[in-house]
């Protein structure tokens, strides 16, 4: 008779089957949750695309059972001594749980509710607890489940920070076309058609063996290795083939130094930027086109298109193309990577869009699209910064208007922009980007209704860092965005000009929610160093105002003394901004401050940038 401890089971499970009324313990070496923004973005994009390939408006809910399934990978559990432990897969299960919490909030107040709470927490022995059991996570999950927010504490670890950030990413990336009529269908599909393979071992030893086996990369060739093999096979001259082989190896090594998947990401960005012609429409039963095939079957797509789209019909063509174009665009891609991670005054917008931009799968292709291998280094920098500035302007305008820009929502639109700017000279690129912005429906008028909430703190911080650095620079202070976003000393935090004491404002407000909306409006916020922000947090505005005179210029403009004998201010473009001092701060004063923010945004992200043929840093 087989020893029960040696038994291993494997079966496919829907999310509903896997999580409903279950309790999982997270193994000690699986404790940290380390997903990054790009991982959550990719998950949301993949799920929404898979769902929309089947969903048609007017479908009956029962038809969801026949929709296309989506495979999310294997998870490994150890069942020993009555304890069900996650050995491999807690990153995905944590992310699934966060998405379920978000979907549960999203469907509140709507009809056709789907009961998914039992997939998030359940009751056992008379006590309710989250299905994913880890004491360090209970407080943050409880805050998100009950209120969609959790205030980070100094004692919180990396996992808690990442859980909050990834939950906010879900809010930012979840497609707008799934939040209304399609929502219950999507939830049904998500819990019923998204499948994982559950592998269960009945001893820790077997479970860990499975874990090690699954995470051993083995000898399978990657998509880029198969692509390399095909390219080299088309070059007949052995000397030329050897040269391309060495060039390829050197560049792939450099890309792997950036990230383990950077080589694949590069080829996707390059081919989409320069050679993709078609993209799949967002409607049911649509087939994948160039854009999607490059992402899912890169090697096969190139083999099927190297003549028609690349014009590579001879050995000489292959050699010349990869000796010149491949070499140039790898270097351009590495330039993007470098300048998005370290601030450079010549192309600052590349750094900004790494803080607040669109999906890398779209962003990198857009940045590469106008480049030509004959461009000088100076032209490359100008083109990339112009495109990056367009991306930042687009995302800022959308965010101020409370609109999302997840990849699945904007992919079709942005792919058309990629094609429209492909291979353009600098002046034509400026004109095309300005035209795209002029056609954008969202503008800065929405500033009057824009306010801070739990899910947009990252954007508000970005906006305030841009504004604060811009104001400083225009009075001659030697600071940049980095001084506020990534300072070497104390971090900067968002400071409310009003303390959170409703009773102090009853002369203006009957309802606390009205007070809260004004308190969180963009005109009632500044940046202060951590510590200073905390020590002032409960003070009245009139008591804090003298301290603001010692802080950044944007904070100083609240104080009357700032305007006395200040030639740097009087001789700057800030004179055209409706700044004024506020000895007290009533709701009317905050509305005036909102007008200041609107004027600053219109100046910082002015389309006049694209009329400046000589390129200056006036709008950097």
C-alpha positions, 0 to 999 in steps of 0.5 A, spaced: 500 500 500 502 506 498 505 511 503 500 517 503 506 522 505 509 520 498 502 521 494 502 527 489 496 530 486 495 534 480 488 537 478 486 544 474 482 548 478 478 555 477 479 560 482 473 559 485 475 552 486 481 553 489 480 559 494 472 558 496 472 557 503 479 555 504 485 556 508 492 557 506 498 558 510 504 562 507 511 558 508 516 561 511 521 562 505 515 564 501 513 570 506 515 576 502 510 579 496 515 582 491 510 583 485 512 590 481 508 594 478 509 591 471 507 584 473 500 587 475 499 591 469 501 585 465 496 581 469 490 586 468 492 586 461 492 579 459 486 577 463 482 583 460 484 581 453 483 574 454 476 576 456 474 581 451 476 576 446 469 572 448 465 577 451 459 580 447 454 585 449 448 582 450 450 575 452 446 571 457 450 570 463 450 563 462 454 564 456 460 565 460 461 558 461 463 557 454 468 563 454 475 562 452 479 560 458 485 563 461 491 559 464 495 562 470 500 557 471 501 552 477 501 552 484 504 547 489 501 546 496 504 541 502 498 538 506 502 535 512 499 535 519 493 538 518 496 544 515 495 547 508 501 551 506 503 554 499 510 552 497 510 555 490 505 560 487 503 565 493 505 571 489 500 570 484 495 568 489 496 574 493 495 578 487 489 574 485 486 576 492 488 583 491 484 583 484 478 580 488 478 585 493 478 590 488 472 587 484 468 586 490 468 594 491 467 595 484 461 591 484 458 594 490 452 599 489 451 595 482 446 590 480 447 583 479 452 582 484 457 576 484 458 573 491 466 573 491 467 574 499 468 567 500 474 567 496 477 572 500 475 570 507 471 565 510 469 563 517 472 557 521 471 555 528 467 561 529 472 566 527 472 570 520 479 570 517 482 571 510 483 565 506 491 567 505 493 566 512 499 570 514 499 575 521 503 580 518 498 581 512 492 581 516 491 589 517 493 591 510 488 586 507 483 588 512 484 595 511 483 594 503 477 589 504 473 594 508 475 601 506 480 600 500 485 604 504 491 602 509 495 607 512 502 605 512 506 605 518 514 605 519 514 598 522 511 595 516 515 591 511 516 590 504 510 586 503 505 591 506 508 596 502 508 592 495 500 590 497 498 597 498 502 599 491 499 593 487 492 594 489 493 601 487 496 599 480 489 595 479 485 601 480 489 605 475 490 599 470 483 596 470 480 597 464 474 602 464 470 598 459 469 593 464 466 597 470 459 597 467 455 592 464 461 587 463 463 587 470 459 581 472 461 577 466 468 579 467 467 577 475 464 570 473 469 569 468 475 571 472 473 566 478 470 560 473 474 560 467 481 562 469 485 556 471 491 554 475 494 547 476 494 545 483 499 540 485 498 537 492 504 533 496 503 530 502 510 531 505 514 538 505 520 534 502 516 532 496 513 539 495 520 542 495 522 537 490 517 539 486 518 547 487 525 546 485 524 542 479 519 547 476 523 553 478 529 549 474 530 553 467 532 547 464 535 547 457 529 550 453 531 555 448 528 562 449 524 566 443 530 570 442 535 564 442 531 561 436 530 568 433 538 568 433 538 561 430 534 563 424 537 570 423 544 566 423 542 561 418 540 566 413 547 569 413 551 565 408 558 568 409 561 565 415 565 571 416 559 575 416 555 570 420 561 570 425 561 578 426 553 578 427 554 572 432 559 576 436 555 582 436 548 579 438 552 576 444 555 582 446 548 586 446 544 580 449 549 580 455 548 588 456 541 587 455 541 581 461 545 586 465 539 591 465 534 585 466 533 578 465 527 579 460 530 585 457 532 582 451 525 579 449 522 586 451 527 589 446 525 585 440 518 586 442 519 594 442 523 594 436 519 590 432 512 593 434 515 600 433 518 599 426 515 593 423 508 592 425 502 594 421 496 591 424 493 590 431 487 586 434 480 590 435 477 590 442 471 586 440 469 578 440 472 573 436 478 578 433 484 574 431 491 576 434 495 581 429 502 583 428 502 587 435 499 581 439 503 576 435 510 579 436 508 579 444 506 571 444 510 568 438 516 573 436 520 568 432 514 565 428 512 572 426 519 574 424 520 568 420 513 569 417 514 577 415 522 578 414 521 578 406 514 583 406 515 587 412 523 587 413 525 587 406 530 581 407 530 577 401 538 575 401 544 573 405 547 580 404 540 584 406 540 580 413 547 582 414 547 589 413 540 589 417 543 586 423 550 589 423 546 596 422 539 597 424 540 591 430 546 595 433 543 602 433 536 600 436 539 596 441 543 602 443 537 606 443 533 601 447 539 601 452 539 609 452 532 609 454 533 604 460 539 609 462 535 615 462 528 613 465 532 610 471 537 616 472 535 624 471 538 627 465 537 635 464 537 634 456 532 629 456 528 629 463 521 627 460 524 620 460 525 620 467 518 623 468 515 617 464 518 612 469 515 615 475 508 616 471 507 614 464 504 608 460 505 601 460 512 599 458 510 595 452 507 601 449 512 606 451 518 603 449 515 602 442 513 609 442 520 612 443 523 608 438 518 609 433 521 616 430 528 614 430 532 612 424 539 609 424 542 615 420 539 620 426 545 623 430 545 623 437 543 630 438 537 628 434 535 622 438 535 625 444 531 631 442 526 625 439 526 621 445 524 627 449 519 630 445 515 623 445 516 622 452 513 629 454 507 627 449 506 621 454 507 625 460 502 630 458 497 625 456 498 621 462 497 627 467 491 630 463 488 623 463 489 623 471 487 630 472 480 628 469 480 621 473 481 617 467 485 611 466 490 609 461 491 601 462 495 598 456 489 594 454 484 600 454 489 605 450 493 599 446 489 601 439 489 608 440 497 608 441 499 603 436 496 608 431 500 613 434 506 609 433 505 608 426 503 616 425 510 618 428 514 612 425 521 615 422 519 622 422 524 628 422 524 632 428 520 638 425 514 633 423 515 629 429 513 635 433 507 637 429 504 630 429 505 630 437 502 637 438 496 635 433 495 629 437 495 633 444 490 638 440 485 632 439 485 630 446 479 631 449 481 632 456 484 638 458 486 642 465 479 645 466 478 639 470 483 641 476 477 645 479 474 638 481 481 634 482 483 631 489 487 626 493 484 620 494 487 613 496 488 610 489 491 616 486 497 618 491 502 616 487 500 621 481 499 627 486 506 626 489 508 626 482 504 632 480 506 636 486 514 634 485 513 637 478 510 643 480 514 644 486 521 643 482 518 648 476 517 654 481 523 653 484 527 653 478 524 659 475 526 663 481 533 660 480 534 655 485 538 649 483 534 643 484 530 638 480 524 634 480 529 628 483 530 633 489 523 632 491 521 625 488 528 621 490 531 626 495 538 623 498 535 626 505 528 626 508 523 624 503 518 629 501 510 627 503 504 630 501 502 636 506 494 638 507 494 645 508 488 644 513 488 639 519 483 634 519 479 637 524 472 638 521 469 642 527 474 648 526 471 649 519 463 649 521 463 656 519 463 654 512 461 647 512 455 643 514 457 636 512 464 633 513 464 630 506 464 637 503 470 639 508 474 633 506 473 634 499 476 641 499 481 639 504 483 634 499 483 638 493 489 640 489 489 647 491 490 645 499 496 640 498 504 642 498 510 638 499 514 638 506 520 633 508 518 627 512 518 629 520 516 637 518 510 634 515 508 630 521 509 635 526 505 640 523 499 635 521 494 637 527 496 645 527 491 650 524 493 653 517 495 660 521 500 657 525 503 653 520 504 659 515 510 662 518 514 655 517 512 655 510 517 661 509 522 656 510 520 651 505 520 650 498 518 656 493 511 653 492 510 653 499 513 660 500 508 663 496 503 662 501 506 667 505 506 675 504 513 676 505 515 672 499 513 677 495 517 683 498 523 685 495 524 678 491 527 680 484 528 673 482 520 672 482 518 679 479 523 677 473 520 670 472 515 667 468 511 666 475 509 673 474 504 670 469 501 665 474 496 668 479 500 667 485 498 671 491 499 670 499 494 667 504 494 670 511 488 665 512 485 660 508 478 659 507 475 655 501 475 661 497 482 662 498 483 654 496 479 655 490 484 661 488 490 656 489 487 651 485 487 656 479 494 657 480 495 650 480 491 650 473 496 655 470 502 652 472 500 645 469 498 649 463 505 652 463 509 646 464 505 642 459 504 647 454 504 645 447 508 651 445 514 646 447 513 643 440 513 650 436 520 651 439 524 648 433 531 650 437 529 646 443 530 649 450 529 647 457 523 652 458 518 647 459 523 641 462 
